[in-house]
Amino acid sequence: MKLLLVVLFASVAWAQRPLTVAVIDKMYQVYPMYRQIQDYVINQVADARMASSARIDEFHRDIIMIKSNYLATSIRQEQDLITQINGQPLSVNQQCLSFLRQSAEVNMNLAGVSYSTCITNAGDSLVTTVKAFYELLDTDEARYVGVGLFEEFRDENVFFDPQRIISKLENRVFRLEDYPTHIGSEVLDAVAGLSNMLENIRLNYINCMTLGEQMLRSALQLGLLQLEQTCNGNLIPVAEEAPVPPNVGATPEPTEEPTPEPETPAPEH
């Protein structure tokens, strides 16, 4: 009986202000649409984040492979010079040969500085690029997610002029019906832009490493010339071997142990 009286009292109270009731009804109409848009936008942005993660992983793998190839080439060039120096007979000025070894070490260290500069510059560019990309995604997401439905009540009075609030809510419905499908193409463009930026960083890294390797190559070739002209040595014939770059991250294959042959029983006497 008490519950029935409460319901009747509430019904009478609502009936006194139908426009205020209409405000609540309009809010119930709006918020499910808002949820659909939030879910759509969040899913689109999440897909873009996953795609960017794959691009960044590919970028790291490429940089590591490029670095390993350049290091393998530089080490081979150094070894070629050291082999020539160490292959000289004792009749060649040994102090001169010692200077050449020191020169080779200094030039390798200088190349190491150059190579480190290349990769740290690439790393700095990567951080800047990825940060700008995620800020763009956050901006797109914030345009539709986290924006409250209650802004229409600011500076309004639900009892004094509820029709103004209803009008604002209807305007919100109109805007929400313009479903933001364009954000799908926006995030795809953002991912494509990230890929292009990463490719530019990769090419700049290759150019930087190429310049450093060329300077090292010239210095080591000068060492070969100094071996002949300054130290009065002679180049020794060396078998050509193709450089094999290190396979970074590879797991060595297990070697198979030979299967022992069965023992032949000794003949009985």
Protein Blocks (a to p, Z undefined) as FASTA:
>chain_A
ZZmmmmmmmmmmmmmmmmlmmmmmmmmmmmmmmmmmmmmmmmmmmmmmmmmmmmmmmmmm
mmmmmmmmmmmmmmmmmmmmmmmmmmpcfkbcfklmmmmmmmmmmmmmmmmmmmmmmmmm
mmmmmmmmmmmmmmmmmmmmmmmgopafklmmgopafklmmmlmmmmmmmmmmmmmmcck
klmmmmmmmmmmmmmmmmmmmmmmmmmmmmmmmmmmmmmmmmmmmmmmmnopacdddddd
ddddddehiacddddddddddddddddZZ
